[in-house]
Amino acid sequence: MFSLAQSVRIRGAAGEPIPNPFKSLKRLEVEFRRAELSLVVAGPGTGKSLFALFLAMMANIPVLYFSADSSSATQVARATAMITGEDAKGIKDALTEGDFSEYEDALGKRWWTRFNFSARPTQQELELHLLCYLEVYGCTPHLLVVDNVTNVDTGAVGDAEAYTFGLEGLCEYLSEMARATNAHVLGLHHVTGPHSDGLTPIPLSGVKGQVHRVPSLIMTIHKEVDGMNSRILHASPVKNREGFEDSSGGTFASFRLNRSNLRLEELDEELPVSFAG
């Protein structure tokens, strides 16, 4: 047992926010805090993986990224475009043609960002790679991304109830991992069927499997096409223990996806009218 005064001294880095490149989300009191679990939830093809990768690249902190949903070629091309600001298609061409030398210095500076590309990692594999990271660098990652949580092999089989129970248990496991390592653990997750097109705000009830209890932060993302061959992503804090939340998904921060370098560009200069901070 610890007194309140003792708890101050033993907390370590717990509760500290990692660098947050999303100014609009910060205005909505959204931070990605160490020793906590968050979920980013969206329909297929909306941009949740781009959101997570942009956070990992722009924060420029020790990262361990489990990329079960995207290949190494996809993630390397995307990350290189975000880091350098150069055209993603040209980078992908250079990668596939074997002429990638001009980008090696930029990627070499992110030596403490590490990826695992297993399509179906187990919980034991997550732990093993976390221990390997600690052994190599002498510290645990500040950000650990699981893309997607449904790709993790929990051993759960059977009906919908067993599926939901397995997801709930996985969230508890990831939350414990966050506390044990002082990392912010960011899980990517899917939505229920009615919200799968991702064209309207997604409420808390739209999270697949109804896994609301454990994460300290849940954000849903929906999209719109702006008519200029671009996409706008709207990120809604539908659960937020440390700040503002709107479970309807109707309050959101907006970002334009630059299709060339895949960076997310701020659109909001002021707080949304519905914000009641």
FENQUI-V158820 format. One record per residue. N is the residue number from 1. RES is the residue in one letter. SS is DSSP state (A for helix, B for strand, O for the rest). BURIAL is 1 if it has 24 or more other C-alpha atoms within 12 Angstrom, else 0. Layout:
n: [N | N]
res: [RES | RES]
ss: [SS | SS]
burial: [BURIAL | BURIAL]
This chain:
n: [1 | 2 | 3 | 4 | 5 | 6 | 7 | 8 | 9 | 10 | 11 | 12 | 13 | 14 | 15 | 16 | 17 | 18 | 19 | 20 | 21 | 22 | 23 | 24 | 25 | 26 | 27 | 28 | 29 | 30 | 31 | 32 | 33 | 34 | 35 | 36 | 37 | 38 | 39 | 40 | 41 | 42 | 43 | 44 | 45 | 46 | 47 | 48 | 49 | 50 | 51 | 52 | 53 | 54 | 55 | 56 | 57 | 58 | 59 | 60 | 61 | 62 | 63 | 64 | 65 | 66 | 67 | 68 | 69 | 70 | 71 | 72 | 73 | 74 | 75 | 76 | 77 | 78 | 79 | 80 | 81 | 82 | 83 | 84 | 85 | 86 | 87 | 88 | 89 | 90 | 91 | 92 | 93 | 94 | 95 | 96 | 97 | 98 | 99 | 100 | 101 | 102 | 103 | 104 | 105 | 106 | 107 | 108 | 109 | 110 | 111 | 112 | 113 | 114 | 115 | 116 | 117 | 118 | 119 | 120 | 121 | 122 | 123 | 124 | 125 | 126 | 127 | 128 | 129 | 130 | 131 | 132 | 133 | 134 | 135 | 136 | 137 | 138 | 139 | 140 | 141 | 142 | 143 | 144 | 145 | 146 | 147 | 148 | 149 | 150 | 151 | 152 | 153 | 154 | 155 | 156 | 157 | 158 | 159 | 160 | 161 | 162 | 163 | 164 | 165 | 166 | 167 | 168 | 169 | 170 | 171 | 172 | 173 | 174 | 175 | 176 | 177 | 178 | 179 | 180 | 181 | 182 | 183 | 184 | 185 | 186 | 187 | 188 | 189 | 190 | 191 | 192 | 193 | 194 | 195 | 196 | 197 | 198 | 199 | 200 | 201 | 202 | 203 | 204 | 205 | 206 | 207 | 208 | 209 | 210 | 211 | 212 | 213 | 214 | 215 | 216 | 217 | 218 | 219 | 220 | 221 | 222 | 223 | 224 | 225 | 226 | 227 | 228 | 229 | 230 | 231 | 232 | 233 | 234 | 235 | 236 | 237 | 238 | 239 | 240 | 241 | 242 | 243 | 244 | 245 | 246 | 247 | 248 | 249 | 250 | 251 | 252 | 253 | 254 | 255 | 256 | 257 | 258 | 259 | 260 | 261 | 262 | 263 | 264 | 265 | 266 | 267 | 268 | 269 | 270 | 271 | 272 | 273 | 274 | 275 | 276 | 277]
res: [M | F | S | L | A | Q | S | V | R | I | R | G | A | A | G | E | P | I | P | N | P | F | K | S | L | K | R | L | E | V | E | F | R | R | A | E | L | S | L | V | V | A | G | P | G | T | G | K | S | L | F | A | L | F | L | A | M | M | A | N | I | P | V | L | Y | F | S | A | D | S | S | S | A | T | Q | V | A | R | A | T | A | M | I | T | G | E | D | A | K | G | I | K | D | A | L | T | E | G | D | F | S | E | Y | E | D | A | L | G | K | R | W | W | T | R | F | N | F | S | A | R | P | T | Q | Q | E | L | E | L | H | L | L | C | Y | L | E | V | Y | G | C | T | P | H | L | L | V | V | D | N | V | T | N | V | D | T | G | A | V | G | D | A | E | A | Y | T | F | G | L | E | G | L | C | E | Y | L | S | E | M | A | R | A | T | N | A | H | V | L | G | L | H | H | V | T | G | P | H | S | D | G | L | T | P | I | P | L | S | G | V | K | G | Q | V | H | R | V | P | S | L | I | M | T | I | H | K | E | V | D | G | M | N | S | R | I | L | H | A | S | P | V | K | N | R | E | G | F | E | D | S | S | G | G | T | F | A | S | F | R | L | N | R | S | N | L | R | L | E | E | L | D | E | E | L | P | V | S | F | A | G]
ss: [O | O | O | A | A | A | A | A | A | A | O | O | O | O | O | O | B | O | O | O | O | O | A | A | A | A | A | O | O | O | O | O | B | O | O | O | B | B | B | B | B | B | O | O | O | O | O | A | A | A | A | A | A | A | A | A | A | A | A | O | O | O | B | B | B | B | B | O | O | O | O | A | A | A | A | A | A | A | A | A | A | A | A | A | O | O | O | A | A | A | A | A | A | A | A | A | O | O | O | O | A | A | A | A | A | A | A | A | O | O | O | O | B | B | B | B | O | O | O | O | O | B | A | A | A | A | A | A | A | A | A | A | A | A | A | A | A | O | O | O | O | O | B | B | B | B | B | O | A | A | A | O | B | O | O | O | O | O | O | A | A | A | A | A | A | A | A | A | A | A | A | A | A | A | A | A | A | A | A | A | A | O | O | B | B | B | B | B | B | O | B | O | A | A | A | O | O | O | O | O | O | O | O | A | A | A | B | A | A | A | O | O | O | O | O | O | B | B | B | B | B | B | B | B | B | O | O | O | O | O | B | B | B | B | B | B | B | B | B | B | O | O | O | O | O | O | O | O | O | O | O | O | B | B | B | B | B | O | O | O | O | O | O | B | B | B | O | O | O | O | O | O | O | O | O | O | O]
burial: [0 | 0 | 0 | 0 | 0 | 0 | 0 | 0 | 0 | 0 | 0 | 0 | 0 | 1 | 1 | 0 | 1 | 1 | 1 | 1 | 1 | 1 | 1 | 1 | 1 | 1 | 1 | 1 | 1 | 1 | 1 | 1 | 1 | 1 | 1 | 1 | 1 | 1 | 1 | 1 | 1 | 1 | 1 | 1 | 0 | 1 | 1 | 1 | 1 | 1 | 1 | 1 | 1 | 1 | 1 | 1 | 1 | 1 | 1 | 1 | 1 | 1 | 1 | 1 | 1 | 1 | 1 | 1 | 1 | 1 | 0 | 1 | 1 | 1 | 1 | 1 | 1 | 1 | 1 | 1 | 1 | 1 | 1 | 1 | 1 | 1 | 0 | 1 | 0 | 0 | 1 | 1 | 0 | 0 | 1 | 0 | 0 | 0 | 0 | 0 | 0 | 0 | 1 | 0 | 0 | 0 | 1 | 0 | 0 | 1 | 0 | 1 | 1 | 1 | 1 | 1 | 1 | 1 | 0 | 1 | 1 | 1 | 1 | 0 | 0 | 1 | 1 | 0 | 1 | 1 | 0 | 0 | 1 | 0 | 0 | 0 | 0 | 0 | 0 | 1 | 1 | 1 | 1 | 1 | 1 | 1 | 1 | 1 | 1 | 1 | 1 | 1 | 1 | 1 | 0 | 0 | 0 | 0 | 0 | 0 | 0 | 0 | 0 | 0 | 0 | 1 | 1 | 1 | 1 | 1 | 1 | 1 | 1 | 1 | 1 | 0 | 1 | 1 | 1 | 1 | 1 | 1 | 1 | 1 | 1 | 1 | 1 | 1 | 1 | 1 | 1 | 1 | 0 | 0 | 1 | 1 | 0 | 1 | 0 | 1 | 1 | 1 | 1 | 1 | 1 | 1 | 1 | 1 | 1 | 1 | 1 | 1 | 1 | 1 | 1 | 1 | 1 | 1 | 1 | 1 | 1 | 1 | 1 | 1 | 0 | 0 | 0 | 0 | 0 | 0 | 1 | 1 | 1 | 1 | 1 | 1 | 1 | 1 | 1 | 1 | 1 | 1 | 1 | 1 | 1 | 1 | 1 | 0 | 1 | 1 | 1 | 1 | 1 | 1 | 1 | 1 | 1 | 1 | 1 | 1 | 1 | 1 | 1 | 1 | 1 | 1 | 1 | 1 | 0 | 0 | 0 | 0 | 0 | 0 | 0 | 0 | 0]
